[in-house]
């Protein structure tokens, strides 16, 4: 497959994730360690280079700029085996606003490692949204290791949403660490994962609320079936006057799947308030029977219920 075919295939698969990549919008498209396309827009500076196994890139949204359309990051590999390492730094300068949409596409991977090392800085009064959607194939043991470190400054806002529900998870180790250091800063991190077969899913979300009147939410929705395993560790630490945070985890198990949830609330300032809720259970038989009475098989009924939970 040549570079043009790789580009076209990645674009087509990304389109199916619900937020298509348009040629006039900011984007970086990478297959293996080849940068197939890169486009910036006014207010956005992209500095990207190829490395042995992936790329190293810095994205800077200049002070005061509001990017009205998302910045698309497409990282993928169409082969069955290999390794891709993405090193990225995203900086939103003071007063900037942007949404980054990351498409991670591995439809044929069987023995593959996809590692991401990300550093994000949200400036004063800046607003950043980061969506990461994975598309995997129905077979294989792809290993996904995203590690993200985020700093949120005064009145800054960071919202992230990680979604891995298409195809097999494989082995997932998701690690997100957010430090809200500025007054009135906020962070919300959400993970949605569907484990099947013998998938291994590990999610670790940590938010430190170090700024006065800051806020944080760590939320996970994990569905496990067959012989898969999932563990969620969510921690929100209140370390300043007026800091408010919440940990929210729901895990649903079917078949022989196993789940663990470890919500941690930590308060090291008397003026902080942190709460949590966690639930692990199975899909109610009444819901299954209701859908099966309409002609769906048990597996089809489960998929409908799961789609609603992970939407």
C-alpha positions in Angstrom: 0.0 0.0 0.0 1.5 3.4 -1.0 1.3 6.6 1.0 -1.8 7.9 -1.0 -3.7 4.7 -0.2 -2.7 4.8 3.4 -3.9 8.4 3.6 -7.2 7.7 1.9 -7.9 4.6 4.1 -7.2 6.5 7.4 -9.4 9.4 6.3 -12.2 7.1 5.4 -12.1 5.2 8.7 -11.8 8.4 10.7 -14.9 9.7 8.9 -16.9 6.8 10.5 -16.0 7.9 14.0 -18.5 10.7 13.6 -16.2 13.8 13.2 -14.6 13.7 9.7 -11.3 15.2 8.8 -11.7 18.0 6.3 -8.9 19.3 4.1 -9.5 22.9 5.1 -9.3 22.2 8.9 -6.1 21.9 11.0 -4.8 18.4 11.0 -1.8 16.0 11.3 -2.2 12.6 9.8 0.4 9.9 10.6 0.7 6.3 9.5 3.4 4.4 11.5 6.2 7.1 11.6 5.3 8.8 8.3 3.6 12.2 8.5 1.2 11.9 5.5 -0.3 15.4 5.9 -0.1 18.5 8.1 -2.0 21.7 8.0 -2.1 24.6 10.5 -4.5 27.6 10.6 -4.2 31.1 11.9 -3.5 31.0 15.7 -2.2 27.5 15.6 1.5 26.6 15.3 2.4 23.0 14.5 6.0 21.7 14.9 6.2 18.0 14.0 9.0 15.6 13.1 9.2 11.9 12.4 11.1 9.6 14.8 12.1 6.0 14.6 8.8 4.6 15.7 6.4 7.5 15.4 6.4 11.3 15.7 7.3 14.1 18.1 5.0 17.2 17.8 4.2 20.4 19.6 0.9 22.2 19.0 0.6 25.8 20.3 -2.6 27.8 20.2 -1.6 31.5 20.5 -2.9 33.8 23.2 -6.4 35.0 22.7 -7.1 32.8 19.6 -10.4 30.9 19.4 -10.2 28.0 17.0 -13.8 27.5 15.8 -13.1 24.2 14.1 -11.4 21.2 15.7 -7.8 20.3 15.3 -7.7 16.7 14.0 -4.9 14.3 15.0 -5.0 11.0 13.2 -2.5 8.4 14.4 -2.8 4.9 12.9 -1.3 1.8 11.3 -2.9 -0.5 8.8 -0.5 -3.4 9.4 -0.9 -6.4 11.7 2.3 -6.0 13.7 4.5 -3.1 14.7 5.0 -0.2 17.1 4.0 3.4 17.1 5.1 6.0 19.7 3.6 9.4 19.7 5.2 12.2 21.7 3.1 15.3 21.9 2.9 18.6 23.7 -0.1 20.9 23.5 0.0 24.4 24.8 -3.0 26.7 24.9 -1.7 30.2 25.7 -3.7 32.6 27.9 -7.3 33.2 26.7 -7.1 30.6 23.9 -9.8 28.1 23.1 -9.5 24.9 21.0 -10.8 21.4 20.6 -8.4 18.6 19.6 -9.9 15.4 18.1 -7.6 12.4 18.1 -8.4 9.5 15.8 -6.4 6.4 16.7 -6.9 3.8 14.0 -5.6 0.2 14.1 -8.2 -1.9 12.2 -5.8 -4.9 11.4 -3.5 -4.9 14.4 -2.8 -8.3 16.0 0.6 -7.8 17.7 1.0 -4.1 18.1 2.1 -1.4 20.6 0.6 2.1 20.4 2.1 4.4 23.1 1.3 8.0 23.6 3.2 10.4 25.8 1.4 13.7 26.1 2.0 17.0 28.0 -0.7 19.6 28.0 -0.6 23.1 29.4 -3.8 25.2 29.6 -3.1 28.8 30.2 -4.9 31.5 32.2 -8.5 31.7 31.0 -7.9 29.1 28.3 -10.4 26.4 27.4 -9.4 23.0 25.9 -11.3 19.9 24.9 -9.6 16.7 24.0 -11.4 13.8 22.4 -9.6 10.5 21.7 -11.5 7.8 19.8 -10.0 4.4 19.0 -10.9 2.1 16.2 -9.5 -1.4 16.6 -10.2 -4.6 14.7 -12.2 -7.6 16.0 -9.1 -9.7 16.7 -5.6 -9.4 18.0 -3.8 -8.1 21.1 -3.0 -4.5 20.5 -1.4 -2.8 23.5 -2.4 0.8 24.1 -0.5 2.9 26.6 -1.5 6.5 26.7 0.1 8.7 29.4 -1.1 12.3 29.7 0.1 15.0 32.1 -2.0 18.2 32.3 -1.5 21.6 34.0 -4.5 23.9 34.2 -3.9 27.6 35.2 -6.1 30.3 36.6 -9.7 30.2 35.2 -8.5 27.6 32.7 -10.7 24.6 31.7 -9.7 21.1 30.5 -12.2 18.5 29.3 -11.1 15.1 28.0 -13.0 12.1 26.7 -11.3 8.8 25.9 -13.4 6.3 23.9 -12.4 2.7 23.1 -15.5 0.7 22.2 -15.0 -0.2 18.5 -13.3 -3.6 18.1 -11.1 -5.3 20.7 -9.5 -3.3 23.4 -6.5 -5.7 23.7 -4.4 -4.5 26.6 -5.1 -0.9 27.7 -3.2 1.0 30.3 -4.7 4.6 30.4 -2.9 7.0 32.8 -4.1 10.6 33.1 -2.8 13.1 35.7 -4.2 16.6 35.9 -3.0 19.4 38.2 -5.4 22.3 38.5 -3.0 24.9 39.9 -4.9 28.0 39.2 -7.8 29.7 41.0 -11.2 28.9 39.5 -9.6 26.3 37.2 -11.5 23.2 36.2 -10.9 19.7 34.8 -13.3 16.9 33.7 -11.9 13.6 32.4 -14.1 10.8 31.1 -13.3 7.3 29.9 -15.6 4.9 28.0 -14.4 1.4 27.4 -15.9 -1.9 26.1 -13.8 -4.9 27.0 -14.4 -8.3 25.3 -12.9 -11.8 25.1 -9.8 -11.7 27.4 -9.2 -7.9 27.1 -7.3 -6.3 29.9 -8.4 -2.7 30.7 -6.7 -0.5 33.3 -7.7 3.2 33.8 -6.0 5.5 36.2 -7.3 9.1 36.5 -5.9 11.5 39.1 -6.9 15.2 39.5 -5.2 17.5 42.0 -7.2 20.6 42.9 -4.4 23.0 44.1 -6.1 26.3 43.1 -8.7 28.1 45.2 -12.3 27.4 44.1 -11.1 24.9 41.5 -13.2 21.9 40.4 -12.6 18.4 39.1 -14.5 15.3 37.9 -13.1 11.9 37.1 -15.7 9.7 35.4 -15.5 6.2 33.9 -18.0 4.0 32.1 -16.6 0.5 31.6 -18.5 -2.5 30.2 -16.9 -6.0 30.3 -18.0 -9.3 28.9 -16.6 -12.8 28.2 -13.4 -13.3 30.2 -12.2 -9.6 30.1 -10.9 -7.7 33.1 -11.2 -4.1 34.0 -9.8 -1.9 36.8 -10.6 1.7 37.4 -8.6 3.9 39.8 -9.9 7.4 40.2 -8.6 9.9 42.6 -9.5 13.6 43.2 -7.5 15.5 45.8 -8.8 18.7 47.4 -5.8 20.8 48.3 -7.2 24.4 48.4 -9.9 26.5 49.8 -13.2 26.0 48.0 -12.0 23.1 45.9 -14.8 20.7 44.8 -14.3 17.4 43.1 -16.1 14.1 42.4 -15.2 10.6 41.3 -17.8 8.7 39.4 -17.4 5.1 38.2 -19.8 2.6 36.7 -18.7 -0.9 35.6 -21.0 -3.4 34.0 -20.0 -7.1 33.8 -21.4 -10.0 31.8 -20.3 -13.6 31.4 -17.1 -14.4 33.3 -15.7 -10.8 33.2 -14.2 -9.3 36.4 -14.1 -5.7 37.5 -12.5 -3.6 40.2 -13.1 0.0 41.1 -10.9 2.0 43.5 -12.4 5.5 44.0 -10.1 7.6 46.2 -11.1 11.0 47.7 -8.4 12.9 49.4 -8.7 16.2 51.3 -5.6 18.0 52.6 -7.3 21.4 53.0 -10.2 21.9 55.5 -12.0 24.1 52.9 -12.2 21.5 50.2 -15.0 19.1 49.4 -14.6 15.8 47.5 -17.2 13.1 46.9 -17.4 9.8 45.1 -19.7 7.0 43.9 -18.9 3.7 42.3 -21.0 0.8 41.1 -20.3 -2.6 39.7 -23.1 -4.9 38.4 -24.6 -6.7 35.6 -27.2 -5.7 33.0 -30.7 -6.2 34.5 -32.4 -9.3 33.1 -35.6 -7.3 32.6 -33.9 -5.0 30.1 -32.5 -8.0 28.2 -35.8 -9.8 28.1 -37.6 -6.7 26.9 -35.3 -6.3 23.9 -35.3 -10.0 23.2 -39.1 -10.0 23.1 -38.8 -7.6 20.2 -36.8 -10.1 18.2 -33.2 -9.3 19.2 -30.8 -12.1 20.2 -29.2 -11.9 23.6 -25.9 -10.5 22.2 -27.8 -8.0 20.1 -29.7 -6.9 23.1 -26.5 -6.5 25.2 -25.0 -4.4 22.4 -28.0 -2.1 22.4 -27.9 -1.6 26.1 -24.1 -1.1 26.1 -24.4 1.5 23.3 -26.7 3.5 25.4 -24.5 3.3 28.5 -21.3 4.3 26.5 -23.0 7.0 24.3 
